[in-house]
């Protein structure tokens, strides 16, 4: 199959307080694309993705962190094209628009105007300096390094040696301020319900506990700290910490825990040496994976699989990383088949094999593994939707509709499945049915991207004039 000469060469991100702009730049005009949104599920954020057909992007970063309403951008190969995924920083999807630009596409994300963003540059330098120990009067003649050292010594002398922060608050609610300190410090913070009000304060490069003390003094508040927990309350109130529970209350539970630990130790001693070594390698792999060093993680996982070859879950974990993170389809299929050799009922491994083979255009083999991936009484939602999209791509529209119907019966309709049903009916020539499905989408209560809503309304209006 000939490769495409069209390539996405760069992804440029520009941020401002009002919006985030992402430009997908290519060596030609981008016209063959679609985009959709996915709702948040469990620990997965809401996200939007763009599918670019018949295009490459081998020089692009696989993942790019942003840190605004847009958490990160991920790039993955999808068939003969690319999928660009935009992850939200929260469980709610950001408002966005997609528009064509010369030799590319631009995604514009509107940033929310939150009270804790900078709305004015108010510097209270005099107030800050009045609460610091006196600094040498020849400070302005010192080098930047000496000035920094002197400031650090001054903080340390005063007992403030926590992580330093820069903040600029303008009429921000106090509870949002304390939430920020929770994120910075990592300690638990409990705020008395009588604490209220707002605050305007600008501090540059100061320890967070110093900033907290300034705020407490300004608002006539006090703090009490114990067991990695900070309680904030008015100065005229006191807090009663929980008393120690009698030891004999948990005595029986302690015995049960000890017996369970002893059992685990005995079981551990009975494990083969190779399995124990494999578990140690897996632990190292998980740490590397957490740091998003997937090449190192896969190296540890593969070493572990050599020592623990009958671990089907491990084999499928390797397959998933090769498929999703490293985009090596052949390796993904290889390890997915290893997992199935250990456990033929592993439908997740079957799905990994099917997607890898589909990406490699090994369509007949892909069908066999897709069939296996949905063979359970309750197939996974991902398997049903992936198989439906695959069938649609092969122009097997009736099969796609059957898979989507099965998905709706098990998991209920969502925006993705409803759009897919409408789109497939349009391709089948069932325009009246497709129009009904598009109308249902508008009244279903889903958060629909503006461009998609505009397309659906235009599609409905076109049918009504025919």
N, C-alpha and C positions, 0 to 999 in steps of 0.2 A: 504494500500500500504506500503511495507516495507521501512524503512528509510535506507539511505546509511550510511555505516561505514566510508566512506572516508570524511575527514574534512580538510578545510583550517584552520590551527591553528594560523598563524601569517602573517602579512605583514610588511616586513622590508624595510626601505628606507634609502639609503645612497646617499649623495650628494657630488659633487666636482665641481670645475669650469668647467670641461670638460663634465661631464655627471651625470645623476641621475639614480641610480639603484633601482629597486623595485623588491623584491623577495616575491613571493606568496608561502609560505611554507605549506606543507600538511603532513599528516601521511601516505601517500602512493604516488605512482607515478601518476602524472597528465597527462593523454593522451587524455581524451575526452573533448576537448575545441575548441572554435572558437573565432575569434576576428574580429572587424570591426571598422570603423571610421565614425563620424558624423560631417558634416560641421557646421560652426557657423551660428546661426540664431538669428536675432534681438539682444537681450541682452545675449543670450546663447553662451558660448565659444565653439570653436572646441573641440572635445573630441574623445577618443578611448575607446573601452570597450572590455572586455574579458568575454565570457560566459563559465562557467564551469558547466558541466552537471553531474547530480546525485552526488551531494556533498553538504555538509553543512558548515556553518561558523558562528555558533551562538556566539562564543566568540570574534568575530572580532569587531573592532570599526566600527560604521556605516559610519563615515566620518573622514578623516585624512587630515589635511592641510600640504602642502609641501613647496610651495613658490619659486620654481625655474621655469623653463619653464612649469613644472607640477604644477598647482595651488593646486589641491586637489585630493584625492582618495575617491570614494564612493562605498559602498558595499550594494547590494540589493538582496533579495531572488527572484529567477525567476524559477517558476515551482518547479521541484525537484532539482534545482541547484542554482548557484549564478551568478550574473552579477557584475563585478568589473569595475567601470567607472573611467577613467583618464581624468580630465578636464584640458585643456590648460590654461595658464595664459593670452593668447591673443586670438584673433579671428582666428589665424593661428595655425594649428596643428604642434606640435613638431615632428622631425624625430625620429623614434623608431624602435626597433627590439624586437621580442619575442622569447625566446629560452628556451628549457627544461634544468632543473638542477635536481640533485638528490632530489626526493621528492618535486618537485615543478616546478614553472616557474619563469623566470626572464625577466623583461622588462627593456631594456636599452634605455634611452633617451639622445640623444646628445645635449648638451647645446651650444647655439650660442656664438661665441667669439665676444662680443660687445665691442665697444671702451670704454664704461663706466665701464667695469669690471677691476679688479686689474690685471695688467700685470707686475708690478714691485713694490717692497716694497721700496718706496722712502719716507723717513721721513725728513721733514724740521722743526725739533723741534726748532732750533735756531731762525728761521724766525718767528715762531708762538710765542715763548716766548718774542721776542722783541716787539710784539704788545700788550702784556698784561701788566697791571699794575704790579709793582714790588711785588713779593711774598717774604715772610719772609725768610732770608738767612738760617735759621735752618730747612728749609722745609723737608730735607731728614731725619731728626731725629723725625719727627712727625709720629703719627699713620696714617694708610690709611684713617680713618674717619676724622681726623683733617686735613689731606692734602686735602681731597675732600671738606670739609667745607671752607678751606682757598681759594681754587680755585673758589668755587661758590661765595664767598664774593668778590673776585677780579673781576669776571665777572659782578656781580651786581653793584659794584662800578663804573664800566665803562659804565653802561647802557645796558649791554647785558644780557638779562634774558629770552630769548626765549628757545624753546626746543633744547636740545643739541644733536649733531650728530657726527658721525665719518665717514670721507670720505677719499678715496684714489683714486685720479684721475691721470691717465697717458695719456697725449696727448688727452684729451677728448674735443670734440667740445663744445664751450661755450653754444650753444643753448641747448644741452643735460644737461649741468650743471644747467641752469636756470629752466629747466623742473623738475629736482630733487628738487630744492627749492620750486617750485610750489606744489609738492606732500607733502613735509615736512611741509610747512607753512600753506597751505590751502588758501592762498591769491591769487588773480589774478596777473599774471605777464605778462607784455607786453614788448617785446624787440625790440628796433629800428632795422630796416633792415640793417643799416650800421655796426652793431656789428658783428664781425666775429673773427675767430681764435680758437686756442685750448689752453689747460691748463694742467699743471702737478702740483698737489698739494696734500699733505697728512695732514689731520687734525684729531686729536683724542679727542673726547669728548668735543666739543666746541659748544656754541649756534649757531644756523644756521644763525642768523643775523650777528654775528661776522665773520663767514666764508664768508658770502656774501660780507661784507665790505672789507675783505682781497682781494677777487677776483676783486672787483671793483677797488681797488687801484692798483692792479697789472696790470690791463688792461686799466687804465686811463678812467674809466667809472663812471657815476653818477647815482643816483636813485632819483625818485620823487614818493611820496606815497600819495594817497588820496582815500577815499571811498573803502577801502579794495583792492586797486589796486596799484601795484608797476610798474612804468615805468623805464626801464633801457636804457640808451642812452649815447653816448660819452659826456665827460665833457664840450666840446665846443658847445654843442647843448642845446636848451631849448625845453620844451614841453608846449603846450597851452592846458589846460584842457577845456572841453566843458562848455559853459556858461549855467546858469540856464534858462530853458524854462519858458516863461510867464505863470502865473497861469491860465489865462482865456482860454488858449488853451484846457485844459483838463476839463473845468468846466462841460460841458454837460456829458462827460463820467463819471465824479465823481457822478453826480446825478443818472445816470443809475446804477452804482455799488451800490450806497446806497439803491436804490429801490430793487435791487436783494437781497441784504443782509437783508433788512426788510422782504421780502417775505420768505426767508429761516428761519428767526427768527419766523415768524407767523406759518410756517409749522412745525417747531420744537415744538412749544407750543402745537400744535394739536396732536402730537405723544403720544401714550399710554406710561404710566410710565415704563412699562416693556420693551418696545422697546428702550427707552432712556437708560435704565440701560444696556440693551443688547449691545447697541452701545459703551458704555463705556468699557464693558468687551472685545468687539472686538478690541478696540484700544489697550488695554493691551495685548491682544493675539498677535496683529501684532508686538508690540515691542518685545515680547518674541520670536516670530518667527524670527525677524530680528537678534536677538542675537543667533539664532539657538538653543534655548532652546525649543524644540518641545513638550516635555512633559508638560511644563508649558503652552505653547501656546494652546495645545489641551484642557487643563483643562479650560482655559478661554473661548475658543470657545464653548465647550459643555455647560458651564453655560449660555452663551449667547443664545444658541439654545433652552434651556429650557424656556427662557423668550420670544423668538421670533421664535416659532415653525413653522411659515409659510414662513420662509426665506429659500428657496431652495438652493440659492447660498451659504449660510452659511453652510448648511448641506453637500453640495458637497465639500466645502473647508475642512471640517473636514474629509470627506472620503479621499480626496487627501493626507492629512498629514498622516493619518493612513496607507494608501497604500504605499506611496513613502518614507516617512521619518521614520515611526515607524514599518513598515512591519507587521502590524496587519491586515490580510486580512479579517477576520470575521467582525471586527469593520468597515473596509472600506466599505464592502458590506452593512452593516446595515445602515450607514449614506447615502450611495449612493441611497439606496431604499427610505430613508426618503426624499431625494431631489427629486426623481422621483414622489413620492406621491404628492408633492407640484406642480411640473412642469413635466408632462410626456414627454414633448418635450426636456428635458435637456439631450442632447446626451453626454455631457461630464460626467454627472453622470452615464449614462448607460455604458460608457466605463470603468469608475472606478469599477462599479459593475462587469462587464465582466472580467476584469483583476484579480480582487480579487477572483472571483469564479474559474477562470482558475488556479490560484495559489493553490487553495484548491482542485483542481481536480474535482470540480463540473461541469463537462464538458457540460452536457445538458443545465443547467441553464446559463452557460457562453455563449453558442450559442445564446440563446434568447436575452441576453443583448448586445452581439456583433451586432446582427441584428438591434437592436434598436439604437445602437451607430452610425450606418452608414445609418440610415433611412432618413436623411436630403438630400436635393438636392445636397448639396456640403458637404459631410462628412469631418471631420478633417483628416489631413494627418496621425496623430498618430493612429486614429481609424482604417483606412484602412490598414496600415502596421501591426498594432498589430493583427488585425483579420487574415491577410494573414499568419503571423507567427504561429498563433494558428491553423489555418487550415492545414498548412504544418505539424505541430507537430502531428495532428490527421491523417496524410497521406491522407487528402482530397486535392490532388494536383490541380485538376481542379478548385476547389473553390478558392484556393490560387492564381492561375493564373488570375482568373476573378477579384479578388480584386486588384491585382497588376496592371492589365490593367486599371481598373477604377482610381487607384491612378495616373498612368502616364498620363491619359487623363486630369485629373484635375490639377495636380501639376507639371507634366513633370517628365522625368526620372532623377533619381539621382543614386549615387553609390549604396546605399542600395537597391533600388528597382531593379536595373539591376542585381546585384549579386543574389538577391532572385529569380528573373525570371530564370536566368541561373541554379541556384541550383535546383529549382523545376523541370525544364525540364530534368535535369540529373536524378533526382529520378523517373521521369515518363518513362525514357528510350529514351527520345527524344534527343539523344546525339548530333546529327548534329545541332539541334536548339540551344542547350546549348553552343556548340562550337562557333556558330555565336554570341551569346550574350556575351560570354567571350571576343571574339575578339573586339566586339564593346566597351566593357569597357576599353580596353587598349587605344583605339583611342578617347575616349570621353573627355579627358582632365582633368579627376578627379585626385586629389592627392591620389595615391594608396600606402598603406604601402608596404615596400619592400617584406615582406614575402607573402603578398597577390598577388603582381605582379608576384613573383616567382611561386606561385601555379597556377595562371592563365596561364602563359606561358608554364608550364609543362603540364597542362591539355590540352592546345591546341596542343602541340607537340605530346602528347599521342594519340590524336584523329587522327592526320595526319599520324601516323605510322600504324594505324589499317587498 
